[in-house]
């Protein structure tokens, strides 16, 4: 039982990180109807910016405090992501208003390759580290209940708590703030939102900036765990099955979908992997997403769209 709980907790913590990345997809799709295939590249670009600024800024200003250096690097990286959001809206999506969905999807694919190339050109292609002070040593929980206790990585625990806090803040932002209500209005009907004075361009810049902030936080967490390298964008794409499972338009769906996939891939790898030669953790999420596409294409919490002719 102790080993099962250890695996379950590990899956839940990983699932929260998947949910955080999936929120970037959901936020942009809700506000603009665009499936942002570039979210993984945004995570990588933001992580590269944070990693390099945390080196350049202290060295350039002679700052010895790691905390101050990280804070300034975070602010600089966030400014870069807001700039990226503005450029994407002004020079890409703003030119493609009311175009077909496939056109917008291809545009985000173009943004993906642009960010990958620009990140390598500006920040370099080596493996960089992000050190924001997350503790690395594991701890043992419930030692009085289970023999030997339950082994939990402190870094994973703190990362999951940060991701959960971010998810809660963003959910409250969408539900209770005027900007959040404007975002939901734009998601429901662009023309109706414009007719009551909601500026689409400003809303889209805001939502891409929020998605950039989510990408930055996710990039810092994953960069701290795995190092900042170009395979990080592939890790971020694990959020694709999450949004398929939870629903493209649902914030709660992103949370629940991330938890289901995080737990499912850990448990299947541990308890079934040895029977089939391992590697289940790599493809489990995509296989589960394929099943949902066949059975319930709108996901667990997504809206079923009915076109009347």
VENURHU-V96461 format. One record per residue. N is the residue number from 1. PHI is phi as a letter, one per 30 degrees, with the letter a starting at -180 (none if undefined). Layout:
BEGIN
n->N phi->PHI
n->N phi->PHI
END
This chain:
BEGIN
n->1 phi->none
n->2 phi->d
n->3 phi->d
n->4 phi->d
n->5 phi->d
n->6 phi->d
n->7 phi->d
n->8 phi->d
n->9 phi->d
n->10 phi->d
n->11 phi->d
n->12 phi->d
n->13 phi->d
n->14 phi->d
n->15 phi->d
n->16 phi->d
n->17 phi->d
n->18 phi->d
n->19 phi->d
n->20 phi->d
n->21 phi->d
n->22 phi->d
n->23 phi->e
n->24 phi->d
n->25 phi->d
n->26 phi->d
n->27 phi->e
n->28 phi->d
n->29 phi->d
n->30 phi->d
n->31 phi->d
n->32 phi->b
n->33 phi->i
n->34 phi->c
n->35 phi->d
n->36 phi->d
n->37 phi->d
n->38 phi->d
n->39 phi->d
n->40 phi->d
n->41 phi->d
n->42 phi->d
n->43 phi->d
n->44 phi->d
n->45 phi->d
n->46 phi->d
n->47 phi->d
n->48 phi->d
n->49 phi->d
n->50 phi->d
n->51 phi->d
n->52 phi->d
n->53 phi->d
n->54 phi->d
n->55 phi->c
n->56 phi->d
n->57 phi->d
n->58 phi->d
n->59 phi->d
n->60 phi->d
n->61 phi->c
n->62 phi->i
n->63 phi->d
n->64 phi->c
n->65 phi->d
n->66 phi->d
n->67 phi->d
n->68 phi->d
n->69 phi->d
n->70 phi->d
n->71 phi->d
n->72 phi->d
n->73 phi->d
n->74 phi->d
n->75 phi->d
n->76 phi->d
n->77 phi->d
n->78 phi->d
n->79 phi->d
n->80 phi->d
n->81 phi->d
n->82 phi->d
n->83 phi->d
n->84 phi->d
n->85 phi->d
n->86 phi->d
n->87 phi->d
n->88 phi->d
n->89 phi->d
n->90 phi->d
n->91 phi->c
n->92 phi->c
n->93 phi->d
n->94 phi->d
n->95 phi->d
n->96 phi->b
n->97 phi->d
n->98 phi->i
n->99 phi->d
n->100 phi->d
n->101 phi->e
n->102 phi->d
n->103 phi->d
n->104 phi->d
n->105 phi->d
n->106 phi->d
n->107 phi->d
n->108 phi->d
n->109 phi->d
n->110 phi->d
n->111 phi->d
n->112 phi->e
n->113 phi->d
n->114 phi->d
n->115 phi->d
n->116 phi->d
n->117 phi->d
n->118 phi->d
n->119 phi->d
n->120 phi->d
n->121 phi->d
n->122 phi->d
n->123 phi->c
n->124 phi->j
n->125 phi->c
n->126 phi->d
n->127 phi->c
n->128 phi->c
n->129 phi->c
n->130 phi->c
n->131 phi->b
n->132 phi->c
n->133 phi->i
n->134 phi->d
n->135 phi->d
n->136 phi->c
n->137 phi->d
n->138 phi->d
n->139 phi->b
n->140 phi->c
n->141 phi->c
n->142 phi->h
n->143 phi->d
n->144 phi->d
n->145 phi->c
n->146 phi->c
n->147 phi->d
n->148 phi->i
n->149 phi->i
n->150 phi->c
n->151 phi->d
n->152 phi->b
n->153 phi->d
n->154 phi->d
n->155 phi->d
n->156 phi->d
n->157 phi->d
n->158 phi->d
n->159 phi->d
n->160 phi->d
n->161 phi->d
n->162 phi->d
n->163 phi->d
n->164 phi->d
n->165 phi->d
n->166 phi->d
n->167 phi->d
n->168 phi->d
n->169 phi->d
n->170 phi->d
n->171 phi->d
n->172 phi->d
n->173 phi->d
n->174 phi->d
n->175 phi->d
n->176 phi->c
n->177 phi->c
n->178 phi->d
n->179 phi->d
n->180 phi->d
n->181 phi->d
n->182 phi->d
n->183 phi->d
n->184 phi->d
n->185 phi->d
n->186 phi->d
n->187 phi->d
n->188 phi->d
n->189 phi->a
n->190 phi->d
n->191 phi->d
n->192 phi->d
n->193 phi->d
n->194 phi->d
n->195 phi->d
n->196 phi->c
n->197 phi->j
n->198 phi->d
n->199 phi->d
n->200 phi->d
n->201 phi->d
n->202 phi->d
n->203 phi->d
n->204 phi->d
n->205 phi->d
n->206 phi->d
n->207 phi->d
n->208 phi->d
n->209 phi->d
n->210 phi->d
n->211 phi->d
n->212 phi->d
n->213 phi->d
n->214 phi->d
n->215 phi->d
n->216 phi->d
n->217 phi->d
n->218 phi->d
n->219 phi->d
n->220 phi->d
n->221 phi->d
n->222 phi->d
n->223 phi->d
n->224 phi->d
n->225 phi->d
n->226 phi->c
n->227 phi->i
n->228 phi->c
n->229 phi->b
n->230 phi->d
n->231 phi->d
n->232 phi->d
n->233 phi->d
n->234 phi->d
n->235 phi->d
n->236 phi->d
n->237 phi->d
n->238 phi->d
n->239 phi->d
n->240 phi->e
n->241 phi->d
n->242 phi->d
n->243 phi->d
n->244 phi->d
n->245 phi->d
n->246 phi->d
n->247 phi->j
n->248 phi->d
n->249 phi->c
n->250 phi->c
n->251 phi->d
n->252 phi->e
n->253 phi->d
n->254 phi->d
n->255 phi->d
n->256 phi->d
n->257 phi->d
n->258 phi->d
n->259 phi->d
n->260 phi->d
n->261 phi->d
n->262 phi->e
n->263 phi->d
n->264 phi->d
n->265 phi->d
n->266 phi->d
n->267 phi->d
n->268 phi->d
n->269 phi->d
n->270 phi->d
n->271 phi->c
n->272 phi->c
n->273 phi->e
n->274 phi->d
n->275 phi->d
n->276 phi->c
n->277 phi->j
n->278 phi->i
n->279 phi->i
n->280 phi->d
n->281 phi->e
n->282 phi->d
n->283 phi->c
n->284 phi->e
n->285 phi->d
n->286 phi->d
n->287 phi->d
n->288 phi->d
n->289 phi->d
n->290 phi->d
n->291 phi->d
n->292 phi->d
n->293 phi->d
n->294 phi->d
n->295 phi->c
n->296 phi->b
n->297 phi->e
n->298 phi->d
n->299 phi->i
n->300 phi->d
n->301 phi->c
n->302 phi->d
n->303 phi->d
n->304 phi->d
n->305 phi->c
n->306 phi->c
n->307 phi->c
n->308 phi->c
n->309 phi->b
END
